Amino acid sequence: MAFTPLHDRVVVRRTEGEEKTAGGLIIPDSAKEKPAEGEIVSVGEGARKDSGELIPMGVKPGQNILFGKWSGTEIKLDGEDLLIMKESDIMGIIS
């Protein structure tokens, strides 16, 4: 990918939602909720303090994260649906 986010922003690829319920029923696309989990694809260099000092990012590419349901801006890069969000929108890292 030829895109690098600026400052404290990250590019996230959503994980796919569940295809079936626990009982085995197939969930149609129109009824699925967008998952609030994803994998970090790319990160910016970090935010800067008023003094100009760089605050490094707390996440890195390849980590799986949990984020808010309405977080980020949806974009399409190289035919792939991705999200761009600020690091502060990330709730936690899934290990």
N, C-alpha and C positions, 0 to 999 in steps of 0.2 A: 504494500500500500504506500502510495506517495503522499501521505498526509500526516503531519505532526501537529497535535493540538498545542496551543499557546498557554503559557502561564500555568495555572493549577487545574487545567481541564484534562479529562481523560476520554478516550474513545472506547465504547463498550459494545460487545456483541451479545445480544440477549440469548439466553439458553432457551431451547424449545420447550413449550408448555406440554403438559400431560396430554396424551392422545386418548387415554381411557380412564374411566373412573375406577375406584377400588372394586366396584362390583362388576367391572368388565364392559360397561357401556362405552361406546365410542363417542367422544365429544366433537361435535361439528365445529369448524373454524369460526363460525359466527357466534358461538357460545363460549369460546375460550377467552380467558382473561390473559392479558399480557403478563408474562412472568416478570418478577422484580429481581431476578437473578441474572448475572451475566459474567462474561469473561473480559478482562481488560485487554484491549488490542494495542493501544498506544497511550503514552502519557506525555504531558508537557514537562518543562524543566522545573516548574514549581512557582509559587507566588514569591513576591518580594516584600520585605518590610519597608517602612518609610525611609529607613537609612540606605536602602538599596541592597541589603543583604538577602541572599537567596534562601528561601525556606524549602528544603527538599521535599519531594512527594513521598507520601507514606505508602503508596501502592506501586506496583510494577506490572508490566505486561505479563499475561499468562495467569494472573490471580483471578479466582472466582470471587465475586462480590455480591452483596445484597444492597439494593438501593430503593428509594421511594417509588411508589407506583406512578407518580406523575413527574418524576425527575428526568432531566435531560431534554435534548432536542433531537428529534429523529432526522436522520440524513441517509442518503444513499450514496455509497462510494464503491466504485468498481462493481456495480450491480448488487451490492450487499446492503441490507438494512442495518444501520448502526445507530448508536446514540452518542451524543457528545454531552458531557455533564461536568460540573465542577467537582473537585475532590470532596468538598463538604457535603455533597448530595449522597455520598456513599455511606451506608450505615455500618458496614463491617465486611471483613474478609472471611470467606467460607473456607475452612481447611479440610 
